[in-house]
Amino acid sequence: MPIHEKHLIRPENLLRKDKLEVEGVDVSGDWSTFIQTRVIADYNESLQDEIAALPGGENIHRCWQCGSCTNACTVNMLNPDFNPRYWIYLIRLGLESELVRDKDIIWQCVSCNKCTYACPRDVVPEAVMHATAHWLELKGYVPEKPSVIFDEAFSGQVFARGKIEEGRLMRKFFARTGQKLAQPWLVAMVKGLVSRMPVGLLMRLGLAGIIHPSTRNWGRKRAAINEYVAEQNARHRRALGLAAQPTESHS
Amino acid sequence: MTDKYQKVAYYPGCALEGTGHGYNRSTKEVGKALGLDLVELDNWNCCGAMEVKNVDPKLQTFLSARNLKIAEDMGFKTVMAPCNGCYHNLKKAEYDLAHDAGSRETVARLSEKSGEQPYEAGKVETIHALEWIKDAVGEEELRKRVRNSLNGLKIANYYGCMYVRPRHIFPEKDRGPGSESTSKPHFMDDILAAAGAENVEFPLKTACCGGAHTLSDSDTSTRLVLNILTTAEACGAEVIATECPTCHSGLEMHQARAEKVFGKKTKVKILYFTQLLGMALGLSARKVGVHENFSESRDLLKAKGLG
């Protein structure tokens, strides 16, 4: 598979000159100015350190830009703009404003680990993607993305009780993302299941919705985990030079 | 064939108690039919799945390591996890505890605060249901046990991501002949061939179904699943055999969603490999929980004289 590179000709870099003459030659029309002279003054010199301070970003300094990650990437196959190698490049140079242009797709990493499998330098690009998505949120560039809402709903159940219950998780996720639970495809699927009368399974799922599955004697673990999470959150905010508490809550 | 897997600790995980119950049921039934003992871990907890690591990877190590400790305390040297997610996380906890001081420290601290002894690397081996059947029974013995051959049923074997990637957490794989391969896995192919199936050449054995974003980025998942389904059909498969509850329900959900939302209908059936193996061993379709799957496959099974 070829390595899809990021397109350098962007719509905003196209110049239209209705009348342009250069040394007696008429060169009117559309011009791409992707090599436009520019002075970059907004480097974030600590961008790499900020990503490295978040869980998963630790190995970003090891990257030597071979592009194996992008070449192997599942999401890149669907969207050529999803380019882990390029983002790692921008982070290492400190080009924050360029990175932020892709803020709405970085969270889409599906964690298939093909990049981590292919990486010859143990950068763990999959984890770097999650650290970068996390960074975008902490810096306030993006609101909480659906995947983060799902991660938090899921982890919240695990931290509280030791186990999860899928029905409740789905209801909570759909409610928090403002979607109807009665999606036509979901309804069709559940109707199909019910028509086969899996009595034991339906009772099991129904019961799990009332008596939540849980691990016994979980209380002390819940307290230890919650304390650890709070401590880590504070550490991440400090590393990014942010105030101890977020100014607005997304909940 | 090895006796050391005759009796192992069993870690079903959350999905197998819910939407993946057909996998749980069929795994236990196949074990019973083959004379293998499974002893469920006492008071286990969630391994962290694919979500907790995004909050904090070391918390996932703590959650998974606690299950390994339970297996150790119950006197087991081996724990079997049929779910790719559980299997992967237990393997990853084992690797991280052996190689990363930071992970050891966090697990020790959280264990102490929750009043438990921390797990130390090297005490318990984690295996997948595929390795369990392949090593405890083997193809030769399986061929002798088949009562109702799959009789040339055309199967695409789908292993997904977490069974093979990343390579470093599976030190026993890629060890030459006889071992499992991370680039071209074959344990499921071997088991189902012994049960009488005809495995089709399927290039997407370890492609991603988008399971991590099955609900949060549904269109991406549907496109990835549709690619898997149409490729399996183009390869001549009647059935996609699965070995992971997240892949399995992802394929089922997005097969339905592709039809309703994208107008793309596919007819390939989706069944757990343990369900197929169970039916080949003479168990009924209901016994191996085919009716608990979200997709309908009984017509094909009936036509093929299975179940």
Interface residues (C-beta under 8 A of the other chain):
Chain A: P55 G56 T74 V75 L78 Q108 V110 S111 C112 N113 K114 T116 Y117 V124 A127 H130 H134 K145 P146 S147 V148 I149 F150 D151 E152 F154 S155 V158 G162 K163 I164 E165 E166 G167 M170 F173 F174 T177 Q183 P184 W185 L186 A188 M189 V190 G192 L193 R196 M197 P198 G200 L201 R204 L205 A208 P213 T215 R216 N217 W218 R220 K221 A223 A224 I225 E227 Y228 V229 Q232
Chain B: C14 A15 E17 G18 T19 H21 G22 N43 W44 N45 C46 G48 A49 M50 E51 V52 K53 N54 V55 D56 P57 K58 L59 F62 L63 R66 T106 R109 L110 K113 S114 G115 E116 C161 M162 V164 R165 P166 R167 T182 A207 C208 G210 G211 A212 H213 L215 S216 D217 T220 S221 R223 L224 E252 M253 A256 R257 E259 K260 V261 G289 H291 E292 N293 F294 S295 E296 R298
